Amino acid sequence: MRIATWNVNSLRSRIGRVEAFLQRHDVDVLAVQETKAREEQLPLMGLSSLGYDVAAAGVDQWNGVAVISRVGLEDVAVGFPGQPGWGEPAVTEARALAATCGGVRVWSLYVPNGRKPGDPHYTYKLQWLAALREAARAMTGDTALVGDWNVAPTDDDVFDVAQFKNSTHVTPPEREAFQGFLDDGWDDVVRPHTPGPGVYTYWDYFRQRFERNRGLRIDFVLGSPSLSSRVTGAFIDVDERAGKGASDHAPVVVDLAD
């Protein structure tokens, strides 16, 4: 089975790329982040004609997550227990959605950006990660926590960490929050197959960051022990970041033994 994750930065704008990607790589399950639309606004006819079902959660032009599967879509859940909200009054954003696909529990996750250290959104980000970690401790079986984590866990995951000295994504609390999942037994199943440094999943649109390979590795597939034992390979489709109309993220693909 082949699963993938991709922050598409608007599913409506990039549906053609998504359909082509699924066919080109023969993907069974794709977790999508930043769909930027309500479910009824998504252009799903092409995916349906290709044999895919879609579960999605979204409320407006911000955030939004989905799971696209051709191997089943069962027990769909929007959000996780204890997921904190944002705003006044606090609202639970469309940042987490799970579905069981071919026996694998796939969580499509879009971790809050944090904006900048000291900002209320930064506190929200850390609370969100802490709540997800607590919820993940109750997860069993073949489970994948996948998506845009908005954390670069090590210096090797940043093109120049000095440039992020006063920025989010690399602060010790964020890195400690990510490390907590690894400490709990979740595995970064992609890294053994894509060793760094210089291997990234996100490149800003500005200043030719992609062409100069000045990126960040912030998109991950974290596997439970039983799922990790099934991983036979993984890669980042860097070519998908190129060309007109590309997302600023590249898809991450993982192969599982049956």
Buried (B, 14 or more C-beta within 10 A) or exposed (E): BBBBBBBBBBBEEBBEBBBEBBEEBEBBBBBBBBBBBBBEBBEBEEBEEEEBBBBBBBBEEBBBBBBBBBBBBEEBBBBBEEBBBBEEEEEBBBBBBBBBBBBBBBBBBBBBBBBEBEEEBBBBBBBBBBBBBBBBEEBEEBBBBBBBBBBBBBBBBBBEBEEBEEBBBBBEBBBBBBBBBEEEEBBBBBBEBBEEEEBBBBBEEEEEBBEEEBBBBBBBBBBBEEBBEBBEBBBBBBEBBEEEEBBBBBBBBBBBEE
